[in-house]
Amino acid sequence: MPGVPPARFAYLGPAGTFTEAALRTLPAAARGDLYPMPTVAAALDAVRVGEVDSAVVPFENSVEGSVATTLDELATGDPLQVVREVLLPVSFALLARPGTSLADVGSVATHPHAEAQCRRWLTRTLPEASMTLVSSTAEAARLVGQGVHDAAVSAPVAAGHYGLVPLVDGVQDNEGAVTRFVVVSRPGPLAPPSGADRSTLVAYIADDHPGALLEILTEFAVRGVNLTRIESRPTGMGLGRYCFSVDLEGHVADARVGEALSALKRVCADVRFLGSYPRADAVPPTSKPGTSDLDFTDAAGWLARIRAGSPS
């Protein structure tokens, strides 16, 4: 758009990672400035200090689970806000220098998560090849481009960055694997509810006692709020001190979600709200009778009439 500066995006680098591929699915990235960062922490800190407008970082994988570094970095430091999510199908390729054949591959480099997702294929196809685990699949591709290794298990997008070609596509063991990425910005106005939203937060228990987790779950359950993910993370304040990273269906503007978060704030030492944003899969929330916004409005009106001395 004329007169509007391009958006600046940080992402977990180096160039050629799945995170870059996820970022490039965003329309704004086509005319934006993209900055690869060495770590998730560096990408998020670039947002905090204003070097970039947003960062794209991996959040969870359907095979390997959540990305602990991302959970921890969002739970600490200056607050940030998740404004969008991206679901990217995971498809690894075996990349090599032009002219290399499968029979030439004696050494393979990749990231530990990629190795775990392609282990059976590698064992079956390249049983004699040595395996080297490096900091990212893109770094593996870079090393192959420099002649350090024969092949890399990497994101297909890395081939163009490092002068490689795919020997074999789709080498992952699990068809249908998906990685969820989040787009993170500095706190600001929330997008209005879309009808198919997700909210993310971190809840810090007041003290370690029997039923502490149950207290948190109850606040959601009694209001019909469905949790799509909950996991504990150490706070670093001593053994037994945990916070809970939570994803839930719905938008904070929804009455049931707003009431649940208010109740959570009363029973927790702290609650860090990380945003409400449209679900990438556009799946609307499930709800049970008595938990719609209209139900909450009617109940509040009924209580107000009683307090005013009117017949119920």
Residue pairs with C-beta under 8 A, 6 or more apart in sequence:
6 28
6 31
6 32
6 33
7 28
7 29
7 31
7 32
7 33
7 53
7 54
8 32
8 33
8 35
8 51
8 52
8 53
8 54
9 23
9 26
9 28
9 29
9 32
9 33
9 34
9 35
9 52
9 53
9 54
9 55
9 56
10 35
10 36
10 37
10 42
10 43
10 44
10 46
10 47
10 51
10 52
10 54
10 55
10 56
11 17
11 19
11 20
11 22
11 23
11 34
11 35
11 36
11 37
11 43
11 55
11 56
11 57
12 19
12 36
12 37
12 39
12 40
12 43
12 56
12 57
12 58
12 136
13 19
13 20
13 36
13 37
13 38
13 136
13 138
14 36
14 38
14 136
14 138
14 139
14 142
15 36
15 138
15 158
15 161
16 137
16 138
16 141
16 142
16 154
16 155
16 157
16 158
16 159
16 160
16 161
16 162
17 36
17 136
17 137
17 138
17 155
17 157
17 158
18 58
18 88
18 90
18 137
18 155
18 157
18 179
19 56
19 57
19 58
19 181
20 34
20 36
20 138
20 155
20 157
21 88
21 155
21 156
21 157
22 56
22 58
22 86
22 88
22 179
22 181
23 29
23 34
23 56
23 86
23 181
24 30
24 157
25 86
25 88
26 56
26 84
26 86
26 183
35 46
35 51
35 52
37 43
37 46
37 55
39 69
40 57
40 58
40 67
40 69
40 70
40 73
41 69
41 73
43 55
43 56
43 57
44 55
44 57
44 73
44 74
44 77
44 80
44 184
45 77
46 52
46 55
47 53
47 54
47 55
47 80
47 184
47 185
47 186
48 77
48 78
48 80
48 186
50 186
53 185
54 83
54 183
54 184
54 185
55 183
55 184
55 185
56 86
56 181
56 182
56 183
56 184
57 67
57 70
57 181
57 182
57 184
58 67
58 70
58 179
58 180
58 181
59 66
59 67
59 70
59 71
59 85
59 180
59 181
59 182
60 66
60 67
60 179
60 180
60 229
61 67
61 90
61 113
61 177
61 178
61 179
61 180
62 90
62 174
62 176
62 177
62 178
62 179
63 90
63 116
63 117
63 174
63 177
64 113
64 116
64 117
66 229
66 231
66 245
68 233
70 182
71 231
71 233
71 245
72 233
74 80
74 82
74 184
74 200
74 202
74 245
74 272
74 274
75 202
75 233
75 243
75 245
75 272
79 187
79 272
80 184
80 185
80 186
80 187
80 274
81 184
81 185
81 186
81 187
81 188
81 274
81 275
82 182
82 183
82 184
82 200
82 274
82 275
82 277
83 183
83 184
83 185
83 191
83 275
83 277
84 182
84 183
84 277
84 278
84 280
85 180
85 181
85 182
85 183
85 198
85 277
85 278
85 279
85 280
86 180
86 181
86 182
86 183
86 280
87 178
87 179
87 180
87 181
87 280
87 281
88 178
88 179
88 180
88 181
89 176
89 177
89 178
90 117
90 172
90 177
90 178
90 179
91 156
91 169
91 170
91 172
92 114
92 117
92 118
92 137
92 153
92 154
92 155
92 170
92 171
92 172
93 153
93 154
93 155
93 156
93 159
93 166
93 167
93 168
93 169
93 170
93 171
94 102
94 105
94 108
94 151
94 152
94 153
94 166
94 167
94 168
94 171
95 141
95 144
95 151
95 152
95 153
95 154
95 156
95 158
95 159
95 162
95 164
95 165
95 166
95 167
96 104
96 105
96 144
96 150
96 151
96 152
96 164
96 165
96 167
97 144
97 145
97 147
97 163
97 164
97 165
98 163
98 164
98 165
100 150
100 151
100 167
101 167
102 125
102 126
102 167
102 168
104 150
105 126
105 129
105 150
105 151
105 167
106 128
106 129
106 130
106 150
107 129
107 130
107 131
107 132
107 149
107 150
107 151
108 122
108 126
108 129
108 130
108 131
108 132
108 149
108 150
108 151
108 152
108 153
109 131
109 132
109 133
109 134
109 139
109 140
109 143
109 144
109 148
109 149
109 151
109 152
109 153
110 118
110 131
110 132
110 133
110 134
110 137
110 140
110 152
110 153
110 154
111 133
111 134
111 135
111 136
111 137
111 139
111 140
112 133
114 137
114 140
114 153
114 154
115 122
115 131
115 133
115 153
117 172
117 173
117 174
117 177
118 153
118 171
118 172
118 173
119 173
120 173
121 171
121 172
121 173
122 129
122 131
122 153
122 171
125 168
125 171
129 150
129 151
132 140
132 149
134 140
134 143
137 152
137 153
137 154
137 155
137 158
138 154
138 155
138 158
138 161
138 162
140 149
140 152
140 153
140 154
141 152
141 154
141 158
141 159
141 161
141 162
141 164
142 161
142 162
143 149
143 152
144 150
144 151
144 152
144 162
144 164
145 162
145 163
145 164
151 167
152 158
152 164
153 171
156 166
156 169
158 164
159 165
159 166
180 280
182 200
190 251
190 252
190 253
190 275
190 276
191 276
191 277
191 278
192 253
193 251
193 253
193 254
193 276
194 251
194 278
195 284
196 278
196 279
196 281
196 282
196 283
196 284
196 285
197 249
197 250
197 251
197 254
197 276
197 277
197 278
197 279
197 285
198 228
198 247
198 248
198 249
198 250
198 276
198 277
198 278
198 279
199 247
199 248
199 249
199 250
199 251
199 252
199 257
199 273
199 274
199 275
199 276
199 277
200 245
200 246
200 247
200 248
200 274
200 275
201 245
201 246
201 248
201 261
201 264
201 271
201 272
201 273
201 274
202 243
202 244
202 245
202 246
202 271
202 272
202 274
203 216
203 243
203 244
203 246
203 264
203 268
203 270
203 271
204 235
204 243
204 268
204 269
204 270
204 271
204 272
205 212
205 213
205 216
205 242
205 243
205 244
205 268
205 269
206 212
206 267
206 268
206 269
207 269
208 240
208 241
208 242
213 232
213 244
215 267
216 244
216 246
216 264
216 267
216 268
217 227
217 230
219 260
219 263
219 264
219 267
220 226
220 227
220 248
220 260
223 256
223 257
223 259
223 260
223 263
223 291
224 256
224 287
224 288
224 290
224 291
225 248
225 249
225 250
225 256
225 257
225 260
225 291
226 248
226 249
226 250
226 285
226 286
227 246
227 247
227 248
227 249
228 247
228 248
228 249
229 245
229 246
229 247
230 244
230 245
230 246
230 247
231 244
231 245
232 242
232 243
232 244
232 245
233 242
233 243
233 244
233 245
234 241
234 242
235 241
235 242
235 243
248 257
248 260
249 285
249 286
250 256
250 257
250 276
250 285
251 257
251 276
252 258
252 261
252 273
252 276
253 276
254 285
254 293
255 292
255 293
255 295
255 296
255 297
256 287
256 291
256 292
256 293
256 296
257 276
259 296
261 271
261 273
264 271
265 271
289 295
302 312
305 311
305 312
306 312
